[in-house]
Amino acid sequence: MGRLGIGLQLYTLRDDMANDFEGTLRHVAKLGYEGVEFAGYYDRSSVEVKALLDELGLKAFGSHVSLERFRTNLQGEIDFLHTIGAKYAICPYVGAEERESADQWKALIAECEAIAVEVNKQGLQFLYHNHDFEFHHKVNDEFVFDAMFAKTGENAINVEMDVCWVQFAGQDPLAYIAKYAGRLPLVHFKDFTKDAEGKLVTLELGLGDVPLQEVIKAAEKAGVEWLVVEQDNCQKPPLTSIENSLNWVKEHYTNVTN
């Protein structure tokens, strides 16, 4: 069993990326992250992005692509991912107006299944990334989260699991990791607590309530390829937060793993 790759979801650095795309990626590489998951390309071409990644020794393993982009530019998004060497095309979010009922969810799942067929046919994998709202509705007597992945096989929707949101929704991330073993190449590796009103507060790794070391063990057993560090909102400058979180990973995993 090989060590999991350590990646960064660049949404954490969205302001830095917008202000200094190249400098931010250089900083990420210098810190020691092995790969990145994009959340927008900030008007850079795929050739430009690929050249910079190659120079920095960073692997682009996937990208968050909005449903709107999948709907209007599916082939362009697939081509971009091929050029930068990424394998995973990921739907990151569903707008509130599209997820108010079970019927809306049924339509969305069917749409994502159709996108998955085309993405997977072209040598990539289509993944769906969860929040907590997939546990607020049911389809056919199961959580939307599970209905999303009900179909199996080579053209199925596969899983990018955000353990923070699973736990925030009152579910057991360890059990869910085990449930989707073999279909779960990417895990969003996050920590959180709740504020006085019960709202989510994302934290640097090791400062919150997620059983991070148990998540790592479960991910290894489940065949996960990448732990993807993410912090939706940082209390410190985001570049500081991603460094602190990576230091936790080094101290508790990469520097102590044979």
Secondary structure as the mmCIF struct_conf table of DSSP 4:
data_model
#
loop_
_struct_conf.conf_type_id
_struct_conf.id
_struct_conf.beg_label_comp_id
_struct_conf.beg_label_asym_id
_struct_conf.beg_label_seq_id
_struct_conf.end_label_comp_id
_struct_conf.end_label_asym_id
_struct_conf.end_label_seq_id
HELX_LH_PP_P HELX_LH_PP_P1 GLY A 2 LEU A 4
STRN STRN1 GLY A 5 GLN A 9
HELX_RH_3T_P HELX_RH_3T_P1 LEU A 10 LEU A 13
HELX_RH_AL_P HELX_RH_AL_P1 ARG A 14 ASN A 19
HELX_RH_AL_P HELX_RH_AL_P2 PHE A 21 LEU A 31
TURN_TY1_P TURN_TY1_P1 GLY A 32 GLY A 32
STRN STRN2 GLY A 35 PHE A 38
BEND BEND1 ALA A 39 ALA A 39
TURN_TY1_P TURN_TY1_P2 TYR A 42 ASP A 43
HELX_RH_AL_P HELX_RH_AL_P3 SER A 46 LEU A 56
TURN_TY1_P TURN_TY1_P3 GLY A 57 GLY A 57
STRN STRN3 LYS A 59 HIS A 64
HELX_RH_AL_P HELX_RH_AL_P4 LEU A 67 ILE A 84
TURN_TY1_P TURN_TY1_P4 GLY A 85 GLY A 85
STRN STRN4 TYR A 88 CYS A 91
HELX_RH_3T_P HELX_RH_3T_P2 ALA A 96 GLU A 98
BEND BEND2 GLU A 100 SER A 101
HELX_RH_AL_P HELX_RH_AL_P5 ALA A 102 LYS A 121
TURN_TY1_P TURN_TY1_P5 GLN A 122 GLY A 123
STRN STRN5 GLN A 125 HIS A 129
BEND BEND3 ASP A 132 ASP A 132
HELX_RH_3T_P HELX_RH_3T_P3 PHE A 133 PHE A 135
TURN_TY1_P TURN_TY1_P6 HIS A 136 HIS A 136
STRN STRN6 LYS A 138 VAL A 139
TURN_TY1_P TURN_TY1_P7 ASN A 140 ASP A 141
STRN STRN7 GLU A 142 PHE A 143
HELX_RH_AL_P HELX_RH_AL_P6 VAL A 144 MET A 148
TURN_TY1_P TURN_TY1_P8 PHE A 149 PHE A 149
BEND BEND4 GLY A 153 GLY A 153
TURN_TY1_P TURN_TY1_P9 GLU A 154 ASN A 155
BEND BEND5 ALA A 156 ALA A 156
STRN STRN8 ASN A 158 ASP A 162
HELX_RH_AL_P HELX_RH_AL_P7 VAL A 163 PHE A 168
TURN_TY1_P TURN_TY1_P10 ALA A 169 GLY A 170
HELX_RH_AL_P HELX_RH_AL_P8 PRO A 173 LYS A 179
TURN_TY1_P TURN_TY1_P11 TYR A 180 GLY A 182
BEND BEND6 ARG A 183 ARG A 183
STRN STRN9 LEU A 186 PHE A 189
STRN STRN10 ASP A 191 LYS A 194
TURN_TY1_P TURN_TY1_P12 ALA A 196 GLU A 197
BEND BEND7 GLY A 198 GLY A 198
STRN STRN11 LEU A 200 LEU A 203
TURN_TY1_P TURN_TY1_P13 LEU A 205 GLY A 206
BEND BEND8 LEU A 207 VAL A 210
HELX_RH_AL_P HELX_RH_AL_P9 LEU A 212 ALA A 222
TURN_TY1_P TURN_TY1_P14 GLY A 223 GLY A 223
STRN STRN12 TRP A 226 VAL A 229
BEND BEND9 ASP A 232 ASN A 233
BEND BEND10 GLN A 235 LYS A 236
HELX_RH_AL_P HELX_RH_AL_P10 PRO A 238 VAL A 249
HELX_RH_PI_P HELX_RH_PI_P1 LYS A 250 THR A 254
TURN_TY1_P TURN_TY1_P15 ASN A 255 VAL A 256
#
